[in-house]
Amino acid sequence: MNDNLNVIVGNNECGKSTLLEAVHLALSGQLNGRPLVVEMHPYLFNLDLVRKYIDSLAAGEKPHPPHILLEVYLADDPNLTKLKGDHNSLKIDRPGVSLSIELNPSHAEDFIQYVSDPAEIRTVPIEYYRIVWRNFAGNDIAHSRDIPLHASLIDASTLKNNAAASRYVVDIVKESLSAQEKVDLALTYRLMKDRFLEQPKVKTINDALALKKGKISEKTISVSLDTSARASWEAGVMPHLDDIPLTLVGKGEQNAVKIKLAMETSAKSHIILIEEAENHLSYASLNELIGHISANAGTRQIFITTHSSFVLNKLGVESVLLFQRGSGVRLSDLANTSTQDYFMKLPGHDTLRLILAKRSILVEGPSDELIVQRGYQKKHGKMPLEDGVDVISVNSLAFKRFLEIAVLLKTETDVVTDNDGSVAGLLAKYANYLTSDVVKIRYDTDETAKTLEPQLVKKNGLTTINAVLGKTFTDEASAIEYMVKNKADVALRFFETTVDWSVPDYIADAIR
């Protein structure tokens, strides 16, 4: 991880939010704002692992019961000495914290009895589990105060209803007030309630209600404001922006205010965890918010999850952690330093597309992209992105740079490329990827059809080409010459035509 800023980029369901929650849980002992012991439920456990455990039981095996282990490895700082030790899964001497949800030994016999009939098991019986929270020195942690680090998790998007949103901001405002300011606000709020009863119209109403004594109750009925302890100023005060209640302003402004306030009141936090800051924000508003986060980070370590290429560019690709299927890599992990430099300078959009796609098809230019897109649609009845397949146009010189990231992330990637009249040269260029399980190089071995246009003619014949282009070429050579000179227009014709045509075989392999 970077010491200051970390931008975590990945697709939905890849574990970005889980990563932030895990760090916060390990350092605070809280999940969803409440102690973990209150939030414990069977679905904290990975469903695939639970199924594997149940299948093993059904097969007569005796597998180890499912458990959860969170470990946060910290910098070797003198201030963290009391957390230092080798009580961690890596057995290294470092400061850190571990939190595990594991079978309670005192309930082991009951657990064995419970799992004796695997057919009846659907989830993990957490009633037999315990929470073990320790530092790497092997000492139990009773409270987050035992950890000389404080983490703040900011996820404004989870506050769906107005009451929760208002309460969230009030809590942040409350944290920013001094003890005297809190007392002054509470006294003023109570005084305002007392003065309510002094209003002439309220007195008239209560006098009228007093006349109903004996009809409804033997006690005198009146109206007043709630002055009990549960009705403190926090319950009655509503945050406003320009005299408009916060819950009535735009969602984007609400989220930005929540994040900024949390940043301000988290001054004592050493780690700030921000979930998808871009939610509901326009380009300009996001620009201002990201600038604010960067300017106010100070010495704190910040983690931001995002799907936004703008956030990626604004905060710097050098801060990015590429996250997918529970594993993460950084651009600094790339062995080729020139490739690192290339992506540091490249606008983040194409990089983000490669990271977020389930599968990628890399092509050499806009013409190839249109042909691949249309070919995929013809075969599958929908565009590639609808299947999570992203067709990315990449300069041929940059193919291998993108492939380095694809291999790191284990993202299935097809390269659709011309043979340029030399299959031997192409094979030499991609020699490191020819046997890869992740990368597939798609090309045609016919060196006389060295680019896309002659490949289309070769596959479809002159009659179909004329029908698609609305031309009357008498020979293939003149058709190819025209197509090469008008690449973009020709590709667009193929994309839009209702004439039946076929993609070359090497492209068909890529759109499988």
C-alpha positions in Angstrom: 0.0 0.0 0.0 1.0 3.6 -0.5 1.8 5.6 2.7 -0.6 8.4 1.8 -3.2 7.9 -1.0 -4.6 4.6 -2.3 -7.2 4.4 -5.1 -8.8 1.0 -5.2 -10.3 0.2 -8.6 -12.3 -2.9 -9.5 -15.5 -4.2 -10.8 -18.8 -4.6 -8.9 -18.7 -7.6 -6.5 -14.9 -7.8 -6.6 -14.5 -7.1 -2.9 -13.6 -3.3 -2.8 -16.2 -2.5 -0.1 -15.3 -5.7 1.8 -11.7 -4.6 1.9 -12.6 -1.2 3.4 -15.0 -2.8 5.9 -12.4 -5.4 6.9 -9.7 -2.8 7.6 -12.2 -0.8 9.6 -13.5 -3.8 11.5 -10.0 -5.0 12.4 -9.1 -1.6 13.8 -12.4 -0.6 15.4 -14.2 -3.9 16.3 -17.3 -2.5 14.6 -19.3 -3.4 11.6 -22.1 -1.3 10.2 -21.6 1.2 13.1 -22.2 -1.4 15.8 -20.0 -3.9 17.7 -19.2 -7.0 15.7 -20.8 -9.2 18.4 -24.2 -7.6 17.6 -23.7 -7.8 13.8 -22.6 -11.4 13.7 -24.5 -13.5 11.1 -23.9 -16.6 9.0 -23.5 -14.6 5.7 -20.3 -13.0 6.8 -18.7 -16.3 5.7 -17.8 -16.9 2.1 -20.7 -18.8 0.6 -18.5 -20.9 -1.7 -16.3 -22.0 1.2 -19.3 -22.9 3.3 -20.7 -25.1 0.5 -17.3 -26.7 0.0 -17.2 -27.4 3.8 -20.7 -29.0 3.7 -19.8 -31.1 0.6 -16.7 -32.4 2.4 -18.8 -33.4 5.4 -21.2 -35.2 3.1 -18.3 -37.0 1.6 -17.4 -38.4 5.0 -14.4 -36.1 5.5 -13.5 -34.1 8.6 -12.6 -30.6 7.3 -11.7 -27.7 9.6 -14.8 -25.6 10.4 -15.1 -22.4 8.4 -13.5 -19.4 10.0 -12.8 -15.7 9.2 -9.4 -14.2 9.7 -8.6 -10.5 9.2 -5.1 -9.2 9.6 -3.9 -5.7 9.2 -0.1 -5.3 8.9 1.1 -1.9 10.0 4.3 0.1 9.4 7.2 -0.7 11.8 6.8 2.5 13.7 8.1 3.0 17.3 4.6 4.3 18.3 3.2 0.9 17.4 5.7 -1.2 19.4 3.1 -2.7 21.7 1.3 -4.2 18.7 4.5 -5.8 17.4 5.1 -9.5 17.2 5.0 -12.6 15.0 1.5 -13.8 16.0 0.2 -13.6 12.5 -0.3 -16.0 9.6 2.9 -14.9 7.8 5.0 -15.3 11.0 6.8 -12.0 10.5 7.8 -9.7 13.3 5.7 -6.6 12.5 3.1 -4.4 14.3 -0.4 -5.4 13.5 -3.9 -6.5 14.5 -5.8 -9.7 13.8 -9.5 -10.4 14.3 -10.9 -13.8 13.8 -14.3 -15.4 14.0 -13.7 -19.0 14.9 -15.2 -22.0 16.5 -15.4 -21.6 20.3 -13.5 -24.6 21.8 -16.0 -24.8 24.7 -18.7 -25.5 22.2 -16.7 -28.0 20.1 -18.7 -31.1 21.1 -22.1 -29.3 20.5 -20.8 -28.2 17.1 -19.7 -31.7 16.1 -23.2 -32.9 17.0 -24.8 -30.2 15.0 -22.9 -31.0 11.8 -23.3 -34.7 12.2 -26.1 -34.6 9.5 -24.7 -32.5 6.6 -28.0 -32.7 4.8 -29.6 -30.4 7.4 -26.8 -27.7 7.3 -27.3 -24.6 5.1 -25.3 -22.0 6.9 -22.6 -21.7 9.6 -24.0 -22.0 13.1 -22.5 -18.8 14.5 -24.0 -19.6 18.0 -21.0 -21.9 18.4 -18.4 -19.3 17.3 -16.4 -16.6 19.2 -14.6 -13.4 18.3 -10.9 -13.3 19.0 -9.3 -9.8 18.7 -5.6 -9.6 19.3 -2.5 -7.7 18.3 0.5 -9.3 16.7 2.2 -9.4 20.2 -0.4 -12.0 21.1 -2.3 -9.8 23.6 -6.1 -9.6 23.6 -7.7 -6.3 22.5 -10.6 -5.3 24.8 -11.4 -2.0 23.1 -10.3 0.0 20.0 -8.6 2.4 22.5 -6.0 -0.4 22.9 -5.0 0.3 19.3 -3.0 3.6 18.9 -4.6 4.1 15.4 -8.0 5.3 14.5 -9.8 4.5 11.3 -12.8 6.3 9.9 -15.1 4.7 7.3 -17.1 7.1 5.1 -19.8 5.7 2.9 -22.5 8.4 2.4 -24.2 6.4 -0.3 -25.5 3.8 2.3 -27.7 6.4 3.9 -30.8 6.0 1.9 -33.5 7.6 4.0 -33.7 11.2 5.2 -33.7 10.4 8.9 -30.5 8.4 8.7 -28.8 11.0 6.5 -29.8 13.8 8.9 -28.6 11.8 11.9 -25.3 11.0 10.2 -24.5 14.6 9.6 -25.7 15.6 13.1 -23.3 13.0 14.6 -20.5 14.5 12.5 -21.4 18.1 13.6 -21.6 16.9 17.2 -18.1 15.5 17.0 -16.8 18.9 15.9 -18.3 20.7 18.8 -16.4 21.4 22.1 -17.9 20.2 25.4 -19.0 23.7 26.3 -20.7 24.2 22.9 -22.6 21.0 23.3 -23.9 22.2 26.7 -24.8 25.6 25.3 -26.7 24.0 22.5 -28.6 21.6 24.8 -29.6 24.4 27.2 -30.7 26.6 24.3 -32.8 23.8 22.8 -34.5 23.1 26.2 -35.1 26.8 26.7 -36.8 27.0 23.3 -39.1 24.1 24.4 -40.0 25.9 27.6 -40.9 29.1 25.8 -43.3 27.1 23.6 -45.7 26.7 26.5 -45.7 30.5 27.0 -47.1 31.2 23.6 -50.7 32.7 23.9 -52.2 30.3 21.3 -50.6 27.3 23.0 -52.0 28.4 26.4 -55.5 28.8 24.9 -55.4 25.3 23.4 -54.3 23.8 26.7 -57.0 25.7 28.6 -59.6 24.2 26.2 -58.1 20.7 26.7 -58.2 21.1 30.5 -62.0 21.4 30.2 -62.1 17.8 28.9 -60.8 16.5 32.2 -63.0 13.6 33.3 -64.4 13.0 29.8 -61.2 11.4 28.4 -59.1 10.9 31.6 -59.2 11.9 35.2 -55.9 13.7 34.6 -55.6 17.1 32.8 -54.6 16.8 29.1 -52.3 19.3 27.6 -49.8 19.7 24.7 -46.1 20.4 25.0 -42.8 19.6 23.4 -41.0 16.5 24.5 -38.3 17.5 27.0 -37.3 14.0 28.1 -33.8 12.8 27.8 -34.5 10.9 24.6 -35.7 14.1 23.0 -32.3 15.8 23.1 -31.2 18.5 20.6 -29.7 15.8 18.4 -33.2 14.5 17.7 -34.7 17.8 16.9 -32.0 19.7 15.1 -32.0 19.5 11.3 -28.8 20.5 9.4 -29.5 23.2 6.7 -27.6 24.3 3.6 -28.5 27.9 2.6 -31.6 27.7 4.9 -32.7 24.5 3.1 -32.9 21.2 5.1 -30.0 19.0 4.1 -32.3 16.1 3.3 -34.1 18.3 0.6 -31.0 19.3 -1.3 -29.5 17.2 -4.2 -28.1 13.8 -3.4 -24.8 14.8 -4.9 -24.5 17.8 -2.6 -25.6 15.7 0.4 -22.8 13.1 -0.2 -20.2 15.8 -0.8 -21.1 17.5 2.5 -21.1 14.3 4.4 -17.6 13.3 3.0 -16.1 16.8 3.7 -17.6 17.0 7.2 -16.3 13.5 8.0 -12.9 14.5 6.7 -12.9 17.5 8.9 -14.0 15.7 12.1 -11.7 12.8 11.4 -8.7 14.9 12.1 -7.7 12.4 14.8 -8.0 9.5 12.5 -4.8 8.0 11.0 -6.7 6.1 8.3 -9.6 7.4 6.2 -11.6 4.9 4.2 -13.9 6.4 1.5 -16.5 4.4 -0.4 -17.1 5.6 -4.0 -16.8 9.3 -3.6 -18.3 9.9 -7.1 -21.8 8.9 -6.2 -24.5 11.4 -7.6 -21.8 14.0 -8.4 -21.4 15.9 -11.7 -18.0 16.3 -13.3 -17.5 19.8 -11.8 -18.7 18.8 -8.3 -16.5 15.6 -8.3 -13.5 17.7 -9.4 -14.1 20.0 -6.4 -14.6 17.2 -3.9 -11.5 15.2 -5.1 -9.5 18.4 -4.8 -10.7 18.9 -1.3 -9.8 15.3 -0.3 -6.3 15.7 -1.8 -5.8 19.1 -0.1 -6.9 17.9 3.3 -5.4 14.5 3.5 -2.4 15.7 5.5 -0.3 12.9 6.8 -3.3 10.5 7.0 -3.4 7.4 4.9 -6.5 7.5 2.6 -8.2 4.6 0.8 -10.8 5.5 -1.9 -12.7 3.0 -3.9 -14.0 4.0 -7.3 -15.4 3.1 -10.7 -14.6 6.5 -12.1 -11.8 7.1 -14.7 -11.9 10.8 -13.7 -11.1 9.9 -10.0 -8.3 7.7 -11.4 -6.8 10.5 -13.4 -7.3 13.2 -10.8 -5.7 11.4 -7.9 -2.9 9.8 -10.1 -2.5 6.4 -11.6 0.5 5.9 -9.3 -1.8 5.6 -6.4 -4.0 2.9 -7.9 -4.5 -0.6 -6.5 -6.0 -2.8 -9.2 -8.4 -5.0 -7.4 -10.1 -8.1 -8.8 -11.5 -11.3 -7.3 -9.8 -10.8 -3.9 -6.3 -10.1 -5.3 -4.8 -6.7 -5.8 -1.8 -5.4 -7.8 -0.2 -2.0 -8.3 1.4 -0.6 -11.4 4.7 -0.7 -9.5 4.3 -4.5 -9.6 4.9 -4.5 -13.3 8.3 -5.8 -14.0 8.8 -3.5 -17.1 9.5 0.0 -15.8 8.8 1.5 -19.2 5.3 0.0 -19.0 4.9 1.6 -15.5 5.8 4.9 -17.0 3.4 4.4 -20.0 0.4 3.9 -17.7 1.5 6.7 -15.4 1.1 9.1 -18.4 -1.9 7.5 -20.1 -5.3 8.9 -19.3 -6.9 6.4 -17.0 -10.0 5.6 -19.0 -8.7 2.7 -21.1 -6.7 1.4 -18.1 -9.9 1.4 -16.1 -11.8 -0.4 -18.9 -9.3 -3.2 -18.9 -9.5 -3.6 -15.1 -13.3 -3.6 -14.9 -14.1 -5.9 -17.8 -14.9 -9.6 -17.3 -13.1 -10.2 -20.6 -11.3 -7.8 -23.0 -10.8 -7.9 -26.7 -7.9 -5.6 -27.8 -8.0 -4.3 -31.4 -5.7 -2.1 -33.5 -8.0 0.7 -34.4 -11.6 2.1 -34.7 -12.3 0.0 -37.9 -11.4 -3.3 -36.2 -13.5 -2.2 -33.2 -16.6 -1.7 -35.3 -16.2 -5.0 -37.1 -15.6 -6.9 -33.8 -18.6 -5.1 -32.1 -20.9 -5.9 -35.0 -19.6 -9.5 -35.4 -20.3 -10.1 -31.7 -23.8 -8.7 -31.9 -24.5 -10.9 -35.0 -23.4 -14.0 -33.1 -24.8 -13.4 -29.6 -27.7 -11.0 -30.3 -26.3 -8.3 -28.1 -23.4 -5.9 -27.8 -20.2 -7.2 -26.1 -20.5 -4.8 -23.0 -23.9 -6.4 -22.2 -21.9 -9.6 -21.5 -19.1 -7.7 -19.7 -16.8 -8.0 -22.7 -15.0 -4.7 -23.5 -13.6 -4.1 -27.0 -10.7 -1.7 -26.6 -8.9 0.0 -29.4 -5.2 0.1 -28.6 -2.2 1.4 -30.5 -0.4 -1.8 -31.8 2.8 -0.7 -30.0 0.9 -0.6 -26.7 -0.7 -4.1 -27.0 2.0 -5.8 -24.9 1.7 -3.1 -22.2 -1.9 -3.8 -21.7 -1.2 -7.5 -21.7 1.2 -7.1 -18.8 -1.7 -5.8 -16.7 -4.1 -8.5 -18.0 -1.7 -11.2 -16.9 -1.2 -9.6 -13.5 -5.0 -9.4 -13.0 -5.6 -12.8 -14.7 -8.2 -11.0 -16.9 -9.1 -13.1 -19.9 -7.9 -11.1 -23.0 -8.0 -11.7 -26.7 -5.7 -9.7 -29.1 -7.2 -9.3 -32.6 -4.3 -8.3 -34.8 -3.2 -8.1 -38.5 -0.3 -10.3 -39.5 1.1 -7.4 -41.5 2.5 -9.8 -44.1 4.8 -11.6 -41.6 3.5 -14.3 -39.4 7.0 -15.0 -38.1 7.3 -11.4 -37.0 4.0 -11.5 -35.2 4.9 -14.7 -33.4 8.2 -13.2 -32.3 6.4 -10.1 -31.0 4.0 -12.1 -28.9 6.3 -15.0 -28.0 5.7 -14.5 -24.3 2.0 -14.9 -24.6 1.5 -17.7 -27.1 1.1 -20.4 -24.4 -0.7 -18.2 -21.9 -3.9 -19.3 -20.2 -5.0 -15.7 -19.9 -4.0 -14.1 -23.2 -5.0 -15.4 -26.7 -3.4 -13.9 -29.9 -5.9 -14.0 -32.8 -4.5 -13.7 -36.3 -4.7 -15.2 -39.8 -1.8 -17.1 -41.2 -2.4 -15.9 -44.8 0.3 -13.4 -45.4 -1.3 -12.2 -48.7 -4.3 -10.9 -46.6 -2.2 -8.9 -44.2 -4.8 -6.4 -42.8 -8.5 -6.3 -42.0 -9.8 -5.2 -45.4 -8.4 -8.0 -47.5 -9.5 -10.4 -44.8 -13.1 -9.2 -45.2 -12.9 -9.6 -48.9 -11.3 -13.1 -48.6 -14.1 -14.2 -46.2 -17.1 -12.7 -47.9 -16.3 -12.5 -51.7 -16.7 -9.6 -54.1 -20.5 -9.9 -54.5 -21.1 -9.5 -50.7 -18.6 -6.7 -50.5 -20.3 -4.7 -53.3 -23.7 -5.3 -51.6 -22.5 -4.0 -48.3 -20.7 -0.9 -49.7 -23.2 -0.2 -52.5 -20.4 -0.4 -55.1 -19.8 -2.3 -58.4 -16.1 -3.3 -58.1 -15.2 -5.7 -60.9 -12.2 -7.2 -59.1 -11.0 -7.7 -55.6 -7.9 -5.6 -55.9 -9.8 -2.4 -56.6 -12.2 -3.2 -53.8 -9.4 -3.7 -51.3 -7.7 -0.5 -52.5 -10.9 1.5 -51.9 -11.5 -0.1 -48.5 -8.0 0.6 -47.3 -8.3 4.3 -48.3 -11.7 4.6 -46.6 -11.2 2.5 -43.5 -13.6 4.3 -41.2 -16.5 4.7 -43.7 -16.1 1.0 -44.8 -16.2 -0.3 -41.2 -19.3 1.9 -40.5 -21.0 0.4 -43.6 -20.4 -3.1 -42.3 -21.6 -2.1 -38.8 -24.9 -0.6 -40.1 -25.8 -2.8 -43.1 -28.6 -5.3 -43.2 -26.7 -7.4 -45.8 -25.6 -10.7 -44.3 -21.8 -10.9 -44.0 -19.3 -12.9 -42.0 -16.3 -11.9 -39.9 -12.9 -13.4 -40.7 -12.2 -16.6 -38.8 -9.5 -15.1 -36.5 -12.1 -12.5 -35.3 -14.7 -15.2 -34.9 -12.3 -17.0 -32.5 -12.2 -13.8 -30.4 -16.0 -13.3 -30.2 -16.6 -16.9 -29.1 
